[in-house]
């Protein structure tokens, strides 16, 4: 599907500029911190996480770094490539990333990013590790302690998590596993086994999902579509059509209507309501993934492609130039859709 190539090339410079600004924007910062004693609080974000201190919160900063790597890798002539390389080189140092690994190993801090921030971090490592580029090889080496720590966090979590989290926010289990899956497939067999076993245990028998209840008022992910997107990668091709028919039986008839209708965002300055821009963008990405997974002759492909375009039209005008509550993260979902 090349229909997004022109849109990406036309917007890549603006997306990169937003990301470069975001990763250097230390304040405002949404720090969540468990205090164990008086004075146990960092004086500023970069003292706690010297790489991912910008973009309002840790996971959004990871997303913005991923966006820069992805654009540099896919459309290098459309972005300020040398400026991006310099910015990433300044931040992706061994000492700074070792500090990030210690942060993720802290039982008070690391689980706060479960599984959303964990998954995005491993997606970032995967995009660097699979890129034949000298800078990327150096950065990947520097990321090794953080990647190992996060992989261990995932595996420990799988042993504890009896149930998945099915809502449309950061704790959504399916989306976090999907972000980590490419790294696991390429580099970490134990993590891959854990993702596969856990996802099939959680979701393998799901049927008649109540997608008509979506969205909730602060969703930026679709619980229904993120689960379907994950299972599209894990259920054997010959079985996925049947699984999807049982899980969302009305897709061919565009039912439930709520799943095909872009969300209305009444106030982009409200951090929770602004999430709904992300719901539109992430739904577009999920619909694309389903369209590409189903065989071409499946009538649901055309339905999914229309839903993708409808949601993209609702989301993409807000990626840049909107309130910071939108702009510190939404571009990652636009690039996810287009690449």
Residue pairs with C-beta under 8 A, 6 or more apart in sequence:
1 288
1 291
1 292
4 337
4 338
4 339
5 338
7 316
7 338
8 74
8 75
8 78
8 335
8 338
8 339
9 75
9 78
11 316
11 319
11 320
11 334
12 71
12 75
12 78
12 79
13 78
13 79
13 80
14 320
15 67
15 71
15 319
15 320
15 331
15 334
15 335
16 67
16 68
16 71
16 79
16 80
16 84
17 80
18 64
18 319
18 320
18 327
18 331
19 64
19 65
19 67
19 68
19 71
19 331
20 68
20 80
20 83
20 84
20 87
22 54
22 55
22 56
22 60
22 61
22 64
22 327
22 328
23 54
23 55
23 61
23 64
23 65
23 68
23 87
23 91
24 54
24 87
25 54
25 55
25 56
25 328
26 44
26 45
26 46
26 53
26 54
27 45
28 56
28 324
29 45
29 53
29 56
29 57
30 56
30 57
31 42
31 45
31 48
31 57
32 112
33 41
33 42
33 48
33 108
33 109
34 108
34 109
35 41
36 108
42 48
44 53
45 53
45 54
46 53
48 103
49 58
49 61
49 99
49 100
49 103
50 91
50 95
50 96
50 99
50 100
51 61
51 65
51 91
51 92
51 96
51 97
51 99
51 100
52 58
52 61
52 62
52 65
52 100
53 61
54 61
54 64
55 61
55 63
55 64
55 328
55 329
56 324
56 328
56 329
58 113
58 117
59 113
59 116
59 117
59 120
59 170
60 328
60 329
60 332
62 117
62 120
62 121
62 124
63 120
63 329
63 332
64 328
64 329
64 331
64 332
65 88
65 91
65 124
66 120
66 123
66 124
66 127
66 332
67 331
67 332
67 335
68 84
68 87
68 88
69 88
69 124
69 127
69 128
69 131
69 136
70 127
70 335
70 339
71 78
71 79
71 84
71 335
72 79
72 81
72 84
72 85
73 127
73 131
73 133
73 136
74 339
85 135
88 135
88 139
89 135
89 139
92 138
92 139
92 142
92 143
93 142
94 142
97 142
97 143
97 145
97 146
98 145
100 146
101 145
101 146
101 148
101 149
103 109
103 110
104 110
104 113
104 118
104 121
104 146
104 149
104 150
104 153
105 149
105 153
110 149
110 150
110 153
111 153
111 157
113 121
113 170
114 153
114 157
114 171
114 176
115 154
115 157
115 171
115 172
115 173
115 175
115 176
115 177
115 179
115 180
116 170
116 171
116 172
116 175
116 176
116 179
117 170
118 150
118 153
118 154
118 176
118 179
118 180
119 175
119 176
119 177
119 178
119 179
119 180
120 179
120 332
121 146
121 147
121 150
122 147
122 150
122 151
122 179
122 180
122 182
122 183
122 184
123 179
123 180
123 182
123 183
124 143
125 140
125 143
125 146
125 147
125 183
126 182
126 183
126 186
126 187
128 136
128 137
128 139
128 140
128 143
129 136
129 140
129 183
129 186
129 187
130 186
147 183
147 187
151 184
151 188
151 190
151 191
154 180
154 191
154 194
154 195
155 190
155 191
155 194
158 194
158 195
158 197
158 198
161 173
161 198
163 202
164 173
164 174
164 202
164 203
165 171
165 172
165 173
166 172
166 173
166 174
166 223
166 227
167 216
167 219
167 223
168 214
168 215
168 216
168 218
168 219
168 220
168 221
168 222
168 223
168 226
168 279
169 218
169 219
169 220
169 221
169 275
172 221
172 223
172 226
173 202
174 199
174 203
174 223
174 226
174 227
174 229
174 230
175 221
175 226
175 230
175 282
177 195
177 198
177 199
177 230
178 226
178 229
178 230
178 233
180 191
180 195
181 192
181 195
181 230
181 233
181 234
183 191
184 191
184 192
184 194
184 195
185 192
195 234
196 234
199 230
199 231
199 234
200 234
203 227
203 230
203 231
204 231
204 235
204 243
206 227
206 246
206 247
207 246
207 247
208 246
208 247
208 249
209 223
209 224
209 227
209 247
209 248
211 222
211 223
211 224
211 248
211 256
211 258
211 259
212 256
212 257
212 258
212 259
213 258
214 222
214 223
214 224
214 258
214 259
215 222
215 258
215 263
215 276
215 279
217 272
217 273
217 276
218 272
218 273
218 275
218 276
219 263
219 275
219 276
219 279
220 275
220 276
220 277
220 278
220 279
220 282
221 278
221 279
221 282
222 259
222 279
222 282
222 283
222 286
224 247
224 248
224 259
225 259
225 282
225 283
225 286
225 287
225 290
226 282
226 286
227 247
228 244
228 247
228 248
228 286
228 290
229 285
229 286
229 289
229 290
231 240
231 243
231 244
231 247
232 240
232 244
232 289
232 290
232 293
233 293
235 243
237 293
240 293
240 294
241 294
241 295
241 298
244 251
244 290
244 294
244 300
248 259
250 256
251 300
251 303
251 304
252 299
252 300
252 303
254 260
254 303
254 307
259 283
259 307
260 303
260 307
260 310
261 310
262 280
262 283
262 310
262 311
262 313
262 314
262 315
263 276
263 279
263 280
263 314
264 276
265 273
265 274
265 276
265 277
265 280
265 318
266 273
267 273
267 274
268 274
268 277
268 318
268 322
268 323
268 325
268 326
269 323
269 325
270 325
271 325
274 323
274 325
274 326
277 315
277 318
277 322
277 326
277 330
278 315
278 329
278 330
278 333
280 311
280 312
280 314
280 315
281 311
281 312
281 315
281 316
281 319
281 330
281 333
281 334
281 336
281 337
282 333
282 336
283 307
283 311
284 307
284 308
284 309
284 311
284 312
284 315
284 337
285 308
285 333
285 336
285 337
287 304
287 305
287 307
287 308
287 311
288 304
288 305
288 308
288 337
290 300
290 304
291 300
291 301
291 304
291 305
291 308
294 300
294 301
294 304
295 301
308 337
312 337
315 330
315 333
315 334
316 334
318 326
318 330
319 326
319 327
319 330
319 331
319 334
320 327
320 331
321 327
322 330
